[in-house]
């Protein structure tokens, strides 16, 4: 296919978006948050006042949704609020973005990631013909998403492996057994890249045999039968200070089971759960006594109620409501919903009759965002791009 060019036939204006935003920040934010940030960029050169309510109307969202998006980007150091002399918000500033290596892959690895599930047949076919002294790609290009990565642990350099060095390793009984295990579990011939990767993990990262065996098994379990993924996981474990199979198993358990099910429902990919999320799951399952099935059901309800912005906080609101009302099964949920509908109908009838009745419009909401609405309501009264 020939190269194509991109052009325009009219005098439309365009907003400039940082590639850092596209490569790093955008990959983990939900769609609504991304739209709000892009609109803030659009507003930089728009010389007119705008309010939170107007932003919400533009996207057909609630003001709460806009405030949550603003708080999200403040938490990612992508924006900040300006305040006047009285301590009231007077504007918003878009901050310089930076490579967000703690949570996203570098652009250079993105194309590789698309093909990470397979090793091509040609790679195996020509593995024996390649020069073993060919310089390997810098290991620093492999970045794994993990909030537990210890930044202060220096990663050993990945240097080229000579033919003599590899021959010596192949005479190592433990290393040879690992090669055999990888070949059997990956169900394909071991390639030069496999050998070089295993050599790096075994010789430079100093993983013991038991830990590497678990690493290979873990890659197979995840459906990633390739050396690139295995090296990425090994680097993550090394930076996290993992030295034994038991420690590695404890770490991988956090990305399987109930956590994995919730993440799948929320559309979260490529990251470990945070400590806050793990603590919430402990509260739901241990303190509240809910089954995994009920937690997954709550996550499903959250996603159905808020497809673009469901999160652990919203699920927690549902779980707290169920716990307060003695819910234990799906039948209990139906009972609670029926009671809620009946109460709403009664309140509506009383309100229509002229009685002043407080109305709870959402039985599942558990949010402290109302104060934020008051603070942020005047956020856009000044031009968003206004400098300090």
N, C-alpha and C positions, 0 to 999 in steps of 0.2 A: 504493500500500500504506500502511495506517495505521501510526502509530507504535505500538510495543509496549513494554511494561514488563517488567522482570526482577525477580522476587521469589522468596521461599522459603516453604514451608509448615511447616518444622520448625525446630529449634533448632541446626542445624548451625553450626559456626564457620567462618570464612573467613580466609585469610591475605591481607594487603595486599601487592600487588606494585607496585613503582615503575613508573610509565609510562616512565621512562627505560630501564628494563630491557627492557620490551616493544618500545619504539620503536627502540632502538639496540643494546643488548648481545645480545639474543636473536636478532637477525637473522643474526648470523654464527656463533654457537656451534652445534655439532652437538646433536642432540636429547638425547643422554645427559648432556651438560654442563648443558643447560638443566634437565633433570629434577633433577639433583643440587643445583643452585642453589635451585630452588623448594622442594626438601625441606629445605634449610638454613633457608629462610625459615619453613617450617612448624615447625621445631624451636626457633625462637626462644623460644616460650612453653611448650615442653614440658619439664616439670620431671622429667627422668630422664636418667641417663647413657646414652650410646650410643657404639658403637665403629664404626670403619671397616668392619669385617666385617658388622655389622648393617645398615649402609647398603647395602653391596654385596648382601646377601641380600634386602633390601627390593626392589631393582630387578633382581634376578637378574643382577648384574654381578660382575666380579672386583674384588678390592681394588685392583688396579692401575688399573682404570678409574676408581674413585672418587678415587684419588690424582691421576690425571691431570686429572680435572675440577676438583679443588681447586686444583691448580697453575695450571690455565687461568684460573680466576677471580681468583687472586692476581695473575697476569700482567696482567689487565685492570683491576686496582685496584678490584675489586668486593668482595673480602674480604681479610682479613689474619690471620695467626696471632698469638696471644698466647703468651708464654713465661714460665715461672716463673723463680725466682732461680737455678736451675741451668742455665738455657738450654734447657729442654725445653718442647715445645709443651704449653700448658695450656688452649687454647681457640681459638675462631674468632670473628671479628668481621665482620659485614656492614657494609661501608663505604657512605657516601652515594654515589649514582650521579650521573653528569653526562651532559649531551648528548655523545654520542660521535661528533662530526661528522667525525672522521678516517676513519670507516669506514661510516657509515650515513646515509641520507637523513632529513631532518626529517619529522615527521608530516604537515606541511602539504603536502608534495610526494608523499606516498604514494598518494593517490587519483589525482593527476595522472599518476603513473607507470603506473598501470593502463591509462591510455588514451594513453600516450605514443607508441604505434605508429601512430596514425592521426590525421589532421586531419579533422574532420567536414566534410561537404559544406556544411553551413550556414555554416561559418566562411568558406569560399571564396565562397559566394553573397552574403553580406552584408558582405564585406570592404570593398567600395567605399563602403558606407553608414556605416561607423563613423568617428567623429571621430578624426583622426590625432593630436590633442592629448590623447587620453584617457590618463590616467596609467597607466604600466606597473607591473606588479608589481615589488616590490623584487627585484633580482638576488640579494640575499643569501639568498633562499629556496632558490636552486638550489645544492645541495651535491653534490659528486661524490666518490665513494669512491676515494681514492688515498693510499697511504702516502708518496708522494713530494711531496705538496703542500707548498709553501714557505709557512709560516704568516706570514712577515714581509713578503710582497709584497701590498700593499694593492690591493684590487679597485676599479677605477673605478666610480663610481656610474652606475647606469642611469637616465637622466632621460628624460622624455617627448620624443618626436620630433614636432616641428611639421610642418605641411604644407609650409611653405617649405623647411625643412631637408631633408625627404625629396625634394622636387622638385629641389633642388640636387644631392643625391646621385644621383638618377636621371639627371642630366645628366653625371655622372662616368662616363667610358667604362669604367673598370675595375669600378666598382660595378654598372653596368648589365649587364656581361658576367657577373658573378657571379649576378645575379638570373636571367638567362637560363639559366645553367648549372644553378642550383638547380631552376628550373621543369622543365627537361628531365630531369634525373636523378631528381627526386622524382615526375615523371610526373603533375603536377597544377598547377593555377593557383597562382601565388604569392599568399599572403594578406598582410593588413596585419601580422600577427604575424611572418611571414617577413621582411618588409621591415624592421620595427623591430629584429628580432634580428640580421639581417645588418648593419644600420646600427651597432648596438652593437659587434659584433665587428670591423667594418671601421674605425669612427671612434674608438671608445673603447678597445678592446683593442689597436688598431693592428696587427692581423694583416695581413701582406702578401697580395697576390692569390694567389700560389702556395700559401700556407699555407691560405687559406680554400677554395681549390679542392680541396685534399687533405682538408680537414675535411668538405666536402660529400660527396666520394667515400667517405670513411670511414663516414659516417652511412648511406649507401646500402648499403655492404657489411655493416654491422651490422643492416640491416633496419629502421632507425629514420629514416623519412622525415618528420621533423617538426622544427620550429624549437626546441621545448623541449629535445629531446635534443642538438641541434646547439649550443645555447647552453651547456648543461651541460658538454659536452666542451670547448668553447672556454674556459670558465672554468677548468677543470682544467688545460688546457695553459698558460693564462696564469699560473696560480699556480705551476706547475712550471717556469716560466721558458722554456718552449718558444717559439722565435721563428722557426724555419725548418721547411720541409717535412721535411728530413732528420731533424731532432730529433723531430718528431711521428711520423714513420714508425718510428723506433727505439723510441719509447714504445709505439705500438700493436702492434708486433710481439710485445711481451711478453704481450699478451692474445690472441694467435692461435696457430695451429699446435699444437705439443706442449703448451704450457702450457694452452691452451684445452681440449684433449682430456683432460688430467689433471683439470683443474678440473671438467669436466663429469662425469667418473666419481666424483669426490669430492663432488659436489653443491655446489661453491663457486660463488657468484654475486656479481656487482657489486663486484669489487675487483681491483686489480692484484696480481701476484705480489710477494712480499717478496724482498729481496736474498738471504736465506738460501735460499729456494726456487729462485731463478734459479741460484745457485751450485751447488745440488745437481743441477739438471738439467745444468749444464755438466760436473760430475764424471761423471754417468751416461753422457752422450753423447760427451764428448771424452776424459776420462781413462780411463773404463772401456771406451769404444768401443761401447756398446749402440746399436742402431737405435731410431728413434722407436717402431716397432712393439713392440719388447721392453719399452720403458719403459711404454708404454700397457698392455701385458700384465701387467706388474708391478703397475700401479695397479689393474687389474681384479681381480687376485688379492687385493690388499690390501682392496679394498671387499667382496669375497665373504667374506673371513675376518673382517673387522670392519666390518659395514655401517654402524654408528653412529659409529665413531670412527677410521676409516682416515684417515691424514694423510701428509704428505711424509716424516716421520720413519719411519713404518712402511714406506713404499715404499722408503726408503733402506736399511732393514734387508734387504729382499728383494734389492735390487740388489747390496749388499755380499756377501751370501751367494752369489748367482749368480757374481759376479766371482771370488770365492775358489775356487769350484768349476768354473771354466772354462765356465760356461753362455754360449751365444751364440744359441741358437735355442729354439723351443718344444719341439722334440724333446729337447734337452738338459735342459729343465725336467722333462719326463716321466721321463727317466733319473734325474735327481737325486731326484725324488719316490719313484721305485721303490726306489732305494738307501736312502732315508730310511725307507720303510716296512719294508724288509727288516731294517734295523738295529734299528728299534723292536721288531719281532717277535723278533729274536734277544735283545735286552736283556730283553724281557718274559719270555722262556723262561729266561734265566739268573737273573733275579730270582726267578722262581717256584721255581727249583731251590735258592734260598737264597743265591745269590751277591749280593754287594753291587756293584751296577752303577749308575753315574751315568746319569741319564736326562735327555735334552734333550727336553722335551715340545713344543717348537715350533721347527721348523727355520728359520722365517723371522723370528722375533723378534730384535730388536737394540735392547735397551732398558736404560737405567740406572736403572729405577724401583725396583729392589729396595731400595736404600738409603732411598728415599722412603717405602716401605711401613713400614720400621722407625721412621722419624721420625714418620709420620702415624698410626701404629697407635693411639696414645694420644690422638689429636687430640680425640676426642669423649668422653673420660672425664669432662670437665667439661661443664656445661651450655653449648651452643653460643652462647647469647645472653648469656653472662656478660660483664659490663663490666669494663674495666681497673680 
